[in-house]
Amino acid sequence: MTQLRRNLAVSIVTRVVVCGVVLGIGILVSAVLTATGPTAARVEGGVAAPKIRVLRAPMIPVARRWTGYGTIRSLDTATIPSEVVSTVESIPGDIEAGVAVEAGRLIAELRPFDFLEQLSVIDEQLSEVAAEIDRLRTESEILVRRREIAERELEIAAEDLDRVRSAAERGAAVDREVDSVEQRLLAARRAVVGLDELASLLPVRRAAADARRDGLLASRRLASEQVDRCTIVAPFDGVISDLLVGVGEQVAVGSPVARIVGPDRLELVLRIPASCRGRVKPGDRVVVRRTVTADPIEAVIARVSPVDDASTRTMTVYVEIDGRDGRIVPGLFVSGTVHEGVREIRSVVPRRSIRHQRVLLVEDDRVRSVPVQPLFGIDERVAGSGLDDRQWMVLADPLPDDASIVIDASRSLPQGIRIDPRIVGESTDDGESGP
């Protein structure tokens, strides 16, 4: 029991000693690190203040800009269809995709045999109708002469009847002779009535013949038009973009034969943010770019769609472009920047002066980082800035009056450091000036 107590006391003492040694070592290390640590540099100026190029942020009138994307399409484009059911008989050897054609240029010939046969049949039927009309005209003339004769026979029969009746009253003629003359009179009247009936039917027969002739003439015009439709020509000056048939192929009504595109009058269907609804209108300037490095193309808005796209939250404007210089073609995907017609005075800064949505503002020769909200960019030089930069940002809120900013925000400058500002465009004591 005594030995056990002795061992417990030794263990406690040993632990206390070890803990004291570890604590002492920690205090010693802390003291050494504190004594040997670097001293923070003072940011107070003096001759050690770095020379930094700064710029007085210009306030200039700028038009707000909206950038969107769209596809170029031709205003003169047509898919030429077949208007008849036939077979492609021939295609000129120089007709193929990429060939420029003039209005009226032959594209393809379809087989017109069936329609030519229809014309022949219709012409034969027209000849029959013409002969029938001539026969009716002849009948009409004969009926007139026959009626004149029948009327004369009727007059003679009537005179004979009067003479026979007079003779019968004097006892010089018997009743049988009177009856015989009356029968001749009735026959003459019957002949006149029959001729009048035939004459009354002639206009009806002539009208039927005329109607049949008019129907055949309409059918002939249609058949002739079908023959003409077998010759497919270019509807306007343009370039063949696709030839969709070959010799020997069967085509139906509406089957596409070729597609022609006019490359001169082009239109850009440009989608821009719907938030600019009411701010852009026809006549506003548009700068179209094929690529970032390509020369810009100047144009204006021709029309504005009254409907927004809810899925993309965009609106559509239509920009007409002159494509005669060949710099832009249908089907090309481009970007377009719309410039509002109204200009507002805003602060602009070089794009390189913004880092993480902040600029380094210089006040009393000290640097202060302030947040900014860029609205849109300008891809052109700013007159009077003294810089050759072409990339500028327009800020939503103006900077303080006569504010100077550090041009290159990539340089690490601590907050509050004193600097020796060198304003771009102004002479300095050591001869430095300009950018």
Order of alpha helices (4+ residues) and beta strands (2+ residues): alpha-beta-beta-beta-beta-beta-alpha-alpha-beta-beta-beta-beta-beta-beta-beta-beta-beta-beta-beta-beta-beta-beta
